[in-house]
Each structure stands twice: as structure tokens, then as C-alpha cells.
Amino acid sequence: MSTTELAWFKSSYSGSAGDDCVEVAVTEQVIHVRDSKDVTRPHFVVAREGWTRFVRYASHG
């Protein structure tokens, strides 16, 4: 699947100025992550389980 076919979205915690944001796209197998300021750069993928652990960790500060 190409990056143009993915449904990218920003976190609800992203600022309105658009700086320091990441975008994610969720598929059945993996989570795609990219820099919202330069979407032409390569993105990376992480397994859904790893993403879940990361979000859980980040939400606890």
C-alpha cells in the first residue's frame, strides 16, 4: 500500500500551529508514522502491539 492510499491523521493533542507533529495511519497489520512537516520523507512502521505499548507508556507521562 502506498503512502497516498493510507488515511493519515494527526493526534488530537497536536497544536494548531502545525509544528512538532506526527501523523499516523492505521492498517490491520501495522501503524505507519511520519513527520507531518515533511510528508515526502520516509515513514516508519511499528507493529500494532508495539504501538499500543508506546501509547500506554506515553499516556502515563
KELOGU-948062 format. One record per residue (C-alpha): residue in three letters; x, y, z. Coordinates in steps of 0.2 Angstrom, whole numbers, padded with zeros to 4 digits, always signed. Layout:
BEGIN
ALAXYZ/...
***
This chain:
BEGIN
MET+0000+0000+0000/SER+0007+0017-0005/THR+0008+0032+0007/THR-0005+0041-0004/GLU-0018+0027-0001/LEU-0016+0027+0018/ALA-0028+0038+0029/TRP-0016+0049+0038/PHE-0022+0059+0054/LYS-0014+0069+0067/SER-0015+0067+0086/SER-0029+0077+0094/TYR-0015+0084+0105/SER-0006+0092+0090/GLY-0006+0111+0091/SER-0015+0122+0078/ALA+0002+0129+0073/GLY+0007+0113+0064/ASP+0024+0111+0072/ASP+0031+0096+0080/CYS+0018+0084+0075/VAL+0017+0067+0069/GLU+0004+0058+0058/VAL-0001+0040+0059/ALA-0011+0029+0048/VAL-0018+0013+0054/THR-0019-0004+0044/GLU-0024-0021+0050/GLN-0006-0026+0052/VAL+0004-0011+0057/ILE+0004+0008+0062/HIS+0013+0020+0050/VAL+0021+0035+0057/ARG+0028+0050+0048/ASP+0033+0068+0051/SER+0019+0080+0047/LYS+0030+0094+0042/ASP+0039+0084+0028/VAL+0027+0070+0022/THR+0039+0067+0007/ARG+0052+0059+0019/PRO+0051+0040+0023/HIS+0039+0035+0036/PHE+0042+0020+0048/VAL+0030+0006+0053/VAL+0028-0002+0070/ALA+0018-0017+0075/ARG+0001-0014+0082/GLU+0006-0022+0099/GLY+0022-0011+0100/TRP+0011+0005+0096/THR-0001+0000+0110/ARG+0013-0002+0122/PHE+0020+0015+0117/VAL+0004+0025+0118/ARG+0000+0017+0135/TYR+0018+0022+0141/ALA+0016+0040+0134/SER-0001+0042+0142/HIS+0006+0040+0159/GLY+0019+0054+0157/
***
